[in-house]
Amino acid sequence: MNFTRWSARLPGTQRRAAARTETSVSPDRRGEGSVPAARAEQSADERPAVPAVDELPACDVLERVPALVALVHGPDHRIAYVNDAYTAAFGTRTTGTAAREALPELAELGLLPLLDQVLRSGKPRTLKSRKAVDGRSYTFTCTPVPEDGDRDAGVLVFATDVTDHAEAAERLRASERRQRETAVTLQRSLLPQELEQPDDLRIAATYQPGGTEAAVGGDWYDVITLGGGRTALVIGDVMGRGVRAAAVMGQLRTAVRAYARLDLPPHEVLQLLDGLAAEIDANQIATCVYAVHDPNEGRLVYASAGHLPILVRDENGTVLRADEPTGPPLGTGGWMHASGSIALGPGATAVLYTDGLVERRDADLDEGIAKLEGALAGATGTPQVVCDRLVRSAGVTADHDDDVAVLVLQHPARTGPDGDLFRNAALELLGGVEAAPRARAFASGVLTSWRFPAELHDLGVLATSELVANSLQHGTPPMRLRLRRTDRRLIVEVTDGDDHLPRRRRAEPVDESGRGIAIVATIASSWGSRRTPGGGKAVWCEFVLPRAKH
């Protein structure tokens, strides 16, 4: 083998022979315009000749290279040379022996097929950061070394020790994994561990974090029972990723639950959240949809802060999109949110979701929503089944590049014996004080027809009497009494045109009024009040039904 020729092909070296030939002056032309002898000698002293690469002893160069060097030739890759660094790492190698037998360390790394490729193509190949049998990591560069005839062609294997870099990269990956695991743990702990299940709705949700290469975002959802048969549903997405996004998400979710207890309209809840989001972190923006379902109205009233539209499939299988109204994301400020509504009657299914379900880098967002609409149109079964089918149809896998949250709610269409457990009755309260005895008689007749036990019947009539009397004394027309039963509770609600909310207070012995709400709060399982759209209020109380004996 001609080591001198091959030494010039080591990575990082350059040939200087051509430059040396061009700059040399032939003896027979020395006299034509030549420099005087004294100046020539001075010039030679100032610029000593530099030896070219071709003149360097190849073996001496290779032995001094700190990297591992091996030279193989022929189709069997027979060893022609290994330097001292290679011998120190893997032991002595016998020249003339095929690489498959003499270089097992390269075989284990899968380097032999790479040598074949280099030999066939005549192009260099690199295998980055592979851990060898000596426990260290190397980057292997295989460079073709052509000779006279294909039989003598060879490959120069040049291995650089990158152990420090590999270990640093692994430490970084381990740190990122720990941070992601922390964020996922925090995210899951801040999400509801068990969804509340309202009387009139069936609800399921799923959350799937992004793949290992994607940091966890701040997607969240929640279900909040408001009392009086009403339910609040919320889903949101904090922009950004990691522990910080999860922490902000947790603060927003806690705030939503607190604001929901005030039983405010959806747009007012978002208005409060908008200010809070700016206080938490002015640079952190979040999208959110807050919706309230009232079974008596058969509608979903909602407000959106830059979030994706709610999808509703009605009892006929038609999918509707709740596009308007929507405002900018939370934390931007300076915007007055508004509420909208969409029908959600018996037999309907609604889906709330985050952008990870429908947004793809290679497709328009509207295409993703349209695809979800098609999947919802054909998705039947329980809410959990629908939820799983929507996630699968969107192609969400364990290595998805964004986290996904989906909330599915159904308003079942109940018939037969099951339908008898869900009943409504209402009475318009006309006239003056004579409306009170009519209301008591109406409540007594309805509760008797619903076959409530005597004790619950009497408590329901008493609560009706007190709520109606309070409305007649402090409220304004129009007034209405509504009784509702579910399979779990009895609800008594009175509405009127005055928006002043009652509060429970301690009545003194000499007071002639002020005991009605206190009585209701004492006998009922829970009570509350809220303002109604267009002015006015609703005051309600609930009684938990005794469990049926099996």
HUVENSUL-V260079 format. One record per backbone hydrogen bond with DSSP energy under -0.5 kcal/mol. NH is the residue of the N-H (numbers start at 1). CO is the residue of the C=O. If there is no record, write none. Layout:
nh:co
NH:CO
NH:CO
//
This chain:
nh:co
3:1
6:2
7:3
8:4
9:6
10:7
13:10
20:16
21:17
22:18
23:19
24:20
29:26
30:27
32:29
33:31
34:31
40:36
41:37
42:38
43:39
44:40
45:41
46:42
47:43
48:46
55:52
56:53
58:56
61:57
62:58
63:59
64:60
65:61
68:159
70:157
71:81
72:155
73:78
74:153
77:74
78:73
79:97
80:71
81:71
83:69
87:83
88:84
89:85
90:86
91:87
96:79
97:94
99:76
99:77
101:98
102:98
103:99
106:103
107:103
108:104
109:105
110:107
111:106
115:111
116:112
117:113
118:114
119:115
120:116
121:117
122:118
125:142
127:140
128:126
130:138
132:130
132:136
135:132
138:130
139:160
140:127
140:138
141:158
142:125
143:141
143:156
145:154
149:147
152:149
153:150
154:145
155:72
156:143
157:70
157:155
158:141
158:156
159:68
159:157
160:139
160:158
162:137
162:160
163:137
166:162
167:163
168:164
169:165
170:166
171:167
172:168
173:169
174:170
175:171
176:172
177:173
178:174
179:175
180:176
181:177
182:178
183:179
184:180
185:181
186:182
187:183
188:184
189:185
190:186
191:187
192:221
198:196
202:410
204:408
206:406
208:404
211:400
214:211
218:238
220:236
222:234
224:232
226:224
226:230
227:230
230:227
231:293
232:224
233:291
234:222
235:289
236:220
237:287
238:218
239:285
242:216
246:242
247:243
248:244
249:245
250:246
251:247
252:248
253:249
254:250
255:251
256:252
257:253
258:254
259:255
260:256
261:257
262:259
263:260
264:259
268:265
269:265
270:266
271:267
272:268
273:269
274:270
275:271
276:272
277:273
278:274
279:275
280:276
281:277
284:281
285:283
286:330
287:237
288:305
289:235
290:303
291:233
292:301
293:231
294:292
294:299
295:229
295:293
297:294
298:294
299:294
300:342
301:292
301:299
302:340
303:290
305:288
306:304
306:327
310:322
311:351
312:320
313:349
314:312
314:318
317:314
320:312
320:318
322:310
322:320
323:321
327:304
330:286
332:329
337:335
340:302
342:300
344:298
347:411
348:345
348:411
349:313
350:409
351:311
352:407
354:405
357:354
358:355
359:355
363:360
368:364
369:365
370:366
371:367
372:368
373:369
374:370
375:371
376:372
377:373
378:374
379:376
380:378
386:382
387:383
388:384
389:385
390:386
391:387
392:388
393:389
394:390
395:392
396:391
397:395
400:397
404:208
406:206
407:352
408:204
409:350
410:202
411:348
412:410
414:412
418:415
419:415
420:416
421:417
421:418
422:419
423:421
423:485
425:483
427:481
429:479
430:428
435:432
436:433
437:433
438:434
439:435
440:436
441:437
442:438
443:439
444:440
445:441
446:442
447:443
448:444
449:445
450:446
451:448
452:447
457:453
458:454
459:455
460:456
461:457
462:458
463:459
464:460
465:461
466:462
467:463
468:464
469:465
470:466
471:467
472:468
473:469
474:470
475:471
479:429
480:495
481:427
482:493
483:425
484:491
485:423
486:489
490:543
491:484
492:541
493:482
494:539
495:480
496:537
497:476
501:499
507:505
511:508
519:515
520:516
521:517
522:518
523:519
524:520
525:542
526:542
528:540
530:538
532:536
535:532
537:496
538:530
539:494
540:528
541:492
542:526
543:490
545:488
//
